[in-house]
């Protein structure tokens, strides 16, 4: 072990910064789209393919890289993929044409897919059982902070110094974090026999356990993706929308941190159920607030906070149930998240085009209710979870 003094705090800080950089790299493309489109003389919609390329390769690569991490070691996979992430950002910054840029974003998405589950697995593996969800939530909060602050700051840097410099800076931070992660995490040697264990019933159990994640992310991001357009159609000004989204982001950060503490104290099943039920109720509150024309920012902050209770509960529950394959199941969970985001964009777009933003809120409520029902059926109780974990070892 490389770090002894204040090791848990140091590891959490490095993990948080790593997720902040990963998230900024994904979310910063949005404010940079006009600059990228102008440089390559393409439409903004075409430039947006860079986001889709990152998300698509992340979703498809994560399960394979998570499985490899469980076999060759999570620390090793983390450092390999951080190096790949550094190279991908340098390629993005130096792209001479749009095709090169898309290829670089594909590479970046694949590399990020190996970083996140390996990091989550390392954090959860070294955390005390009664602090596991709290520490996972702290690390995940790095992603949410990158959405609220990293992307806007990156957009300002891009506007002042050029968008390519943003990715060059991210590459530099990635290289520093590669060094830091190698120092703070102990080498983890995985048993091929354990990592290669396959149980047909366990695989089927994992698939059902991922269904609530797909429903949750479809409902949540089906609203979030179209939040700006929906609020504009409802008569809100750009300044009002900016404030509302700021409240939304702060609610998400608070929700993820509260959710981690709730899981450690009350259990994953109860917390995930509260999160999904709270999302349903809060989205109905958002509709009421929009119709009334008041307290919309607070209603959306409440919806975001309630929703984020679910995520650390889902992660901690999977870690408890599949301890020998933490990186694999957390990678599949990330893929389920991105699948839900993709479905949310499609469902939300179709719903808004036919019934407006209010109809989108209602459809998302229905999806969240379905997710709650599935979650109550497939999420094991604490006692059954421990028994299954022993069997899987």
C-alpha positions as CSV (number, residue, x, y, z in Angstrom):
1,X,0.0,0.0,0.0
2,X,1.5,3.3,-1.1
3,X,-0.3,5.7,1.2
4,X,-0.7,5.1,5.0
5,X,-1.3,8.5,6.7
6,X,-4.9,9.7,6.1
7,X,-5.2,7.1,3.4
8,X,-9.0,6.9,3.2
9,X,-9.3,10.7,2.9
10,X,-6.5,10.8,0.2
11,X,-8.1,8.0,-1.8
12,X,-11.5,9.7,-1.7
13,X,-10.1,13.0,-2.8
14,X,-8.2,11.4,-5.7
15,X,-11.3,9.4,-6.7
16,X,-13.6,12.5,-6.5
17,X,-11.2,14.5,-8.7
18,X,-11.0,11.6,-11.2
19,X,-14.8,11.5,-11.5
20,X,-14.9,15.3,-11.8
21,X,-12.5,15.2,-14.7
22,X,-14.3,12.3,-16.4
23,X,-17.7,14.1,-16.0
24,X,-16.3,17.5,-17.2
25,X,-14.9,15.8,-20.3
26,X,-18.4,14.4,-21.2
27,X,-20.5,17.5,-20.2
28,X,-18.2,20.2,-21.5
29,X,-18.9,19.3,-25.1
30,X,-22.4,20.9,-24.8
31,X,-21.3,24.5,-24.2
32,X,-18.5,24.0,-26.7
33,X,-20.7,22.8,-29.5
34,X,-21.0,26.2,-31.3
35,X,-17.3,26.7,-31.3
36,X,-16.6,23.1,-32.5
37,X,-19.3,23.5,-35.3
38,X,-17.8,26.8,-36.4
39,X,-14.2,25.4,-36.6
40,X,-15.2,22.3,-38.7
41,X,-18.0,24.1,-40.6
42,X,-20.6,21.6,-39.6
43,X,-24.1,22.1,-38.1
44,X,-24.4,22.1,-34.3
45,X,-26.5,19.0,-34.5
46,X,-23.7,17.2,-36.3
47,X,-21.1,18.5,-33.8
48,X,-23.4,17.0,-31.1
49,X,-22.5,13.5,-32.5
50,X,-19.4,13.8,-30.3
51,X,-21.5,13.5,-27.2
52,X,-23.4,10.5,-28.7
53,X,-20.1,8.9,-29.7
54,X,-18.7,9.2,-26.2
55,X,-21.9,7.8,-24.6
56,X,-22.3,5.0,-27.1
57,X,-18.8,3.6,-26.6
58,X,-19.1,4.1,-22.9
59,X,-22.3,2.0,-22.7
60,X,-21.0,-0.8,-24.9
61,X,-17.4,-1.0,-23.5
62,X,-18.1,-0.8,-19.8
63,X,-19.2,-4.4,-19.2
64,X,-16.2,-5.9,-21.0
65,X,-13.7,-3.6,-19.3
66,X,-15.4,-4.2,-15.9
67,X,-15.0,-7.9,-16.4
68,X,-11.4,-7.5,-17.4
69,X,-10.8,-5.4,-14.3
70,X,-12.1,-8.2,-12.1
71,X,-9.7,-10.6,-13.7
72,X,-6.5,-8.5,-14.0
73,X,-7.0,-6.1,-11.1
74,X,-9.0,-2.9,-10.7
75,X,-6.0,-0.7,-10.0
76,X,-4.2,-1.9,-13.2
77,X,-7.3,-1.4,-15.3
78,X,-7.8,2.1,-13.8
79,X,-4.3,3.2,-14.7
80,X,-4.4,1.7,-18.2
81,X,-7.7,3.4,-19.0
82,X,-6.6,6.8,-17.5
83,X,-3.6,6.7,-19.8
84,X,-6.0,5.9,-22.7
85,X,-8.2,8.8,-21.6
86,X,-5.2,11.2,-21.6
87,X,-4.3,10.1,-25.1
88,X,-7.9,10.4,-26.3
89,X,-8.1,14.0,-25.0
90,X,-4.8,14.9,-26.7
91,X,-6.2,13.5,-30.0
92,X,-9.4,15.5,-29.5
93,X,-7.4,18.7,-28.9
94,X,-5.3,18.1,-32.0
95,X,-8.1,16.8,-34.4
96,X,-7.6,18.3,-37.8
97,X,-11.0,17.3,-39.2
98,X,-14.4,16.3,-37.8
99,X,-13.9,12.6,-38.6
100,X,-10.8,12.6,-36.4
101,X,-12.7,14.4,-33.7
102,X,-15.4,11.8,-33.7
103,X,-12.9,9.0,-33.6
104,X,-11.1,10.6,-30.6
105,X,-14.4,10.9,-28.7
106,X,-15.2,7.3,-29.4
107,X,-11.8,6.4,-27.9
108,X,-12.4,8.8,-24.9
109,X,-15.7,7.1,-24.2
110,X,-14.2,3.6,-24.2
111,X,-11.4,4.7,-21.9
112,X,-13.8,6.4,-19.4
113,X,-15.8,3.2,-19.4
114,X,-12.9,1.4,-17.8
115,X,-12.1,4.2,-15.3
116,X,-15.5,4.6,-13.5
117,X,-16.4,1.0,-12.6
118,X,-12.8,0.2,-11.6
119,X,-12.7,3.2,-9.3
120,X,-16.1,2.4,-7.8
121,X,-15.0,-1.2,-7.2
122,X,-11.8,0.0,-5.5
123,X,-13.6,2.5,-3.3
124,X,-16.3,0.0,-2.3
125,X,-13.8,-2.8,-1.7
126,X,-11.7,-0.8,0.8
127,X,-14.6,0.9,2.6
128,X,-16.0,-0.4,5.9
129,X,-19.4,-2.0,5.3
130,X,-21.2,0.6,7.3
131,X,-19.6,3.4,5.3
132,X,-19.5,1.9,1.8
133,X,-22.5,3.7,0.3
134,X,-21.4,7.0,1.8
135,X,-18.0,6.8,0.2
136,X,-19.5,5.7,-3.1
137,X,-21.9,8.6,-3.0
138,X,-19.0,11.0,-2.3
139,X,-17.2,9.8,-5.4
140,X,-20.3,9.9,-7.6
141,X,-20.8,13.5,-6.4
142,X,-17.7,14.4,-8.5
143,X,-19.8,13.7,-11.6
144,X,-22.7,15.8,-10.5
145,X,-20.4,18.7,-9.5
146,X,-18.8,18.5,-13.0
147,X,-22.2,19.0,-14.5
148,X,-23.0,22.0,-12.4
149,X,-19.5,23.7,-12.4
150,X,-17.0,21.8,-14.5
151,X,-18.8,22.1,-17.8
152,X,-19.7,25.9,-17.4
153,X,-16.1,26.7,-16.4
154,X,-14.8,24.7,-19.4
155,X,-17.2,26.6,-21.6
156,X,-15.8,29.9,-20.4
157,X,-12.2,28.7,-21.0
158,X,-13.1,27.5,-24.5
159,X,-14.7,30.8,-25.4
160,X,-11.6,32.7,-24.1
161,X,-8.8,30.5,-25.3
162,X,-10.2,28.1,-27.8
163,X,-12.1,24.8,-27.3
164,X,-9.1,22.6,-28.1
165,X,-7.3,24.0,-25.1
166,X,-10.0,22.7,-22.8
167,X,-9.3,19.1,-23.9
168,X,-5.5,19.7,-23.6
169,X,-6.1,20.9,-20.0
170,X,-8.2,17.8,-19.3
171,X,-5.5,15.6,-20.7
172,X,-3.0,17.2,-18.4
173,X,-5.2,16.6,-15.4
174,X,-5.8,13.0,-16.5
175,X,-2.1,12.4,-16.6
176,X,-1.7,13.8,-13.1
177,X,-4.5,11.7,-11.8
178,X,-3.0,8.6,-13.4
179,X,0.1,9.1,-11.2
180,X,-2.1,9.9,-8.1
181,X,-4.3,6.8,-8.6
182,X,-1.3,4.6,-8.9
183,X,0.1,5.9,-5.6
184,X,-3.0,5.8,-3.5
185,X,-4.6,2.4,-4.4
186,X,-3.1,-0.9,-3.3
187,X,-2.4,-3.5,-5.9
188,X,-5.4,-5.9,-6.0
189,X,-4.7,-9.3,-7.3
190,X,-7.8,-11.1,-8.4
191,X,-8.3,-14.9,-8.5
192,X,-9.1,-16.0,-12.0
193,X,-11.1,-18.8,-10.5
194,X,-13.3,-16.5,-8.6
195,X,-13.6,-13.9,-11.3
196,X,-14.4,-16.5,-13.9
197,X,-17.2,-18.1,-11.8
198,X,-20.4,-18.1,-13.8
199,X,-23.9,-18.9,-12.5
200,X,-26.7,-18.8,-14.9
201,X,-29.1,-17.8,-12.2
202,X,-26.8,-15.1,-10.9
203,X,-26.5,-13.5,-14.4
204,X,-30.3,-13.6,-14.7
205,X,-30.5,-12.0,-11.3
206,X,-28.1,-9.2,-12.4
207,X,-30.2,-8.4,-15.4
208,X,-33.4,-8.1,-13.3
209,X,-31.5,-6.0,-10.8
210,X,-30.5,-3.5,-13.6
211,X,-34.1,-3.0,-14.7
212,X,-34.9,-0.4,-12.0
213,X,-31.8,1.6,-13.1
214,X,-33.0,1.7,-16.7
215,X,-36.4,2.9,-15.6
216,X,-35.0,5.4,-13.1
217,X,-32.6,7.0,-15.7
218,X,-35.3,7.0,-18.4
219,X,-37.7,8.9,-16.2
220,X,-35.1,11.3,-14.8
221,X,-33.3,12.2,-18.0
222,X,-36.4,12.1,-20.1
223,X,-37.2,15.3,-18.1
224,X,-33.8,16.7,-17.6
225,X,-32.7,16.6,-21.3
226,X,-35.7,18.7,-22.3
227,X,-35.8,20.8,-19.3
228,X,-34.6,24.0,-21.0
229,X,-36.9,23.6,-24.0
230,X,-39.8,22.7,-21.8
231,X,-39.4,25.6,-19.5
232,X,-38.9,28.0,-22.5
233,X,-42.2,26.7,-23.9
234,X,-43.8,27.4,-20.6
235,X,-42.7,31.1,-20.7
236,X,-39.6,31.1,-18.6
237,X,-36.8,33.4,-19.6
238,X,-33.2,32.3,-20.1
239,X,-32.1,33.9,-16.8
240,X,-34.9,32.1,-14.9
241,X,-34.0,28.8,-16.6
242,X,-30.3,29.2,-15.6
243,X,-31.3,29.7,-11.9
244,X,-33.7,26.7,-12.1
245,X,-31.0,24.5,-13.5
246,X,-28.6,25.7,-10.8
247,X,-31.1,24.7,-8.1
248,X,-31.6,21.4,-9.9
249,X,-27.8,20.7,-9.8
250,X,-27.5,21.6,-6.1
251,X,-30.5,19.3,-5.3
252,X,-28.7,16.5,-7.1
253,X,-25.5,16.9,-5.2
254,X,-27.4,17.0,-1.9
255,X,-29.5,14.0,-2.8
256,X,-26.5,11.8,-3.7
257,X,-24.8,12.6,-0.4
258,X,-27.9,12.1,1.7
259,X,-28.6,8.9,-0.2
260,X,-25.2,7.4,0.7
261,X,-25.9,8.1,4.4
262,X,-29.4,6.7,4.2
263,X,-28.1,3.4,2.7
264,X,-25.6,2.9,5.4
265,X,-28.2,3.5,8.1
266,X,-31.4,2.2,6.6
267,X,-30.4,-0.2,3.9
268,X,-30.3,-0.2,0.1
269,X,-33.8,-1.5,-0.5
270,X,-35.6,1.1,1.6
271,X,-33.4,4.0,0.3
272,X,-33.9,3.0,-3.4
273,X,-37.7,2.7,-2.8
274,X,-37.8,6.1,-1.2
275,X,-35.8,7.6,-4.0
276,X,-38.1,6.2,-6.8
277,X,-41.3,7.1,-4.9
278,X,-39.9,10.5,-4.1
279,X,-39.1,11.0,-7.8
280,X,-42.8,10.2,-8.7
281,X,-44.2,12.6,-6.1
282,X,-41.7,15.4,-6.9
283,X,-42.4,15.3,-10.7
284,X,-46.1,15.7,-9.9
285,X,-45.1,18.6,-7.7
286,X,-43.1,20.1,-10.6
287,X,-46.2,20.0,-12.8
288,X,-48.2,21.7,-10.1
289,X,-45.6,24.4,-9.7
290,X,-45.3,25.1,-13.4
291,X,-49.1,25.3,-13.7
292,X,-49.2,27.7,-10.7
293,X,-46.2,29.7,-12.0
294,X,-44.4,29.7,-8.7
295,X,-41.6,27.8,-6.8
296,X,-40.6,25.9,-9.9
297,X,-36.9,26.0,-8.9
298,X,-37.6,24.5,-5.5
299,X,-39.9,21.8,-7.0
300,X,-37.2,20.7,-9.4
301,X,-34.5,20.8,-6.7
302,X,-36.7,18.5,-4.6
303,X,-37.2,16.2,-7.6
304,X,-33.5,16.1,-8.3
305,X,-32.7,15.5,-4.6
306,X,-35.3,12.7,-4.3
307,X,-34.1,11.0,-7.5
308,X,-30.5,10.9,-6.5
309,X,-31.3,8.9,-3.3
310,X,-31.7,5.9,-5.7
311,X,-28.2,5.9,-7.3
312,X,-26.0,5.1,-4.2
313,X,-28.5,2.6,-3.1
314,X,-28.4,0.8,-6.4
315,X,-24.6,0.8,-6.4
316,X,-24.3,-0.4,-2.8
317,X,-26.9,-3.1,-3.3
318,X,-25.0,-4.5,-6.3
319,X,-21.7,-4.5,-4.5
320,X,-23.2,-6.3,-1.6
321,X,-24.9,-8.9,-3.8
322,X,-22.0,-9.6,-6.2
323,X,-18.8,-9.0,-4.1
324,X,-16.5,-11.1,-6.2
325,X,-17.4,-9.2,-9.4
326,X,-17.8,-5.6,-8.2
327,X,-16.2,-4.0,-11.2
328,X,-18.3,-6.1,-13.6
329,X,-21.6,-5.4,-12.0
330,X,-20.9,-1.7,-11.5
331,X,-19.9,-1.5,-15.2
332,X,-23.2,-3.1,-16.2
333,X,-24.9,-0.6,-14.0
334,X,-23.3,2.3,-15.8
335,X,-24.3,0.8,-19.1
336,X,-27.9,0.5,-17.8
337,X,-27.7,4.2,-16.8
338,X,-26.6,5.3,-20.3
339,X,-29.2,3.0,-21.9
340,X,-31.9,4.8,-19.8
341,X,-30.5,8.2,-20.8
342,X,-30.8,7.2,-24.4
343,X,-34.3,5.9,-23.9
344,X,-35.2,9.0,-22.0
345,X,-34.1,11.2,-24.9
346,X,-36.3,9.3,-27.3
347,X,-39.3,9.0,-25.1
348,X,-39.1,12.6,-23.9
349,X,-38.7,13.9,-27.4
350,X,-41.7,12.0,-28.7
351,X,-43.8,12.9,-25.8
352,X,-43.0,16.6,-26.0
353,X,-43.6,16.7,-29.7
354,X,-47.1,15.3,-29.2
355,X,-48.2,16.5,-25.8
356,X,-45.8,19.1,-24.6
357,X,-43.6,19.3,-21.4
358,X,-46.5,18.5,-19.1
359,X,-47.2,15.2,-20.9
360,X,-43.5,14.5,-20.6
361,X,-43.7,14.9,-16.8
362,X,-46.6,12.6,-16.6
363,X,-45.0,9.9,-18.7
364,X,-41.9,10.1,-16.6
365,X,-44.0,9.6,-13.5
366,X,-45.5,6.5,-14.9
367,X,-42.0,5.1,-15.8
368,X,-40.8,5.9,-12.3
369,X,-43.7,4.1,-10.8
370,X,-43.0,1.0,-12.9
371,X,-39.3,1.3,-11.8
372,X,-40.4,1.4,-8.1
373,X,-42.6,-1.7,-8.6
374,X,-39.7,-3.6,-10.3
375,X,-37.3,-2.4,-7.6
376,X,-39.5,-3.7,-4.8
377,X,-39.7,-7.1,-6.5
378,X,-36.1,-7.6,-7.4
379,X,-34.1,-5.8,-4.7
380,X,-33.3,-8.4,-2.0
381,X,-33.7,-7.7,1.7
382,X,-30.5,-7.3,3.8
383,X,-30.7,-10.9,5.0
384,X,-31.3,-12.5,1.6
385,X,-28.6,-10.3,0.1
386,X,-26.0,-11.6,2.6
387,X,-27.0,-15.2,1.9
388,X,-26.7,-14.7,-1.9
389,X,-23.3,-12.9,-1.5
390,X,-22.0,-16.0,0.4
391,X,-23.2,-18.3,-2.4
392,X,-21.6,-16.2,-5.1
393,X,-18.2,-16.5,-3.4
